[in-house]
């Protein structure tokens, strides 16, 4: 089997806090924790807008980074 990641952060199994277990309550909080870790890694590695543009070349965010890069 081909390995596709270096690190896996297992967030566990959980139920949504919503009494109906439908509204994304717990899951959005778990995703925010993942976002925080991503930002910390970006800062630790010195990830720049140019780095972002190389890896996110399509869509709105890619267009924004290209526009900023072209203005330099």
Buried (B, 14 or more C-beta within 10 A) or exposed (E): EEEEEEEEEEEEEEEBEEEEEEEEBBBEEBEEEEEEEEEEEEEEEEBEEEEBBEEBEEEEEBEBBBEEEEEE
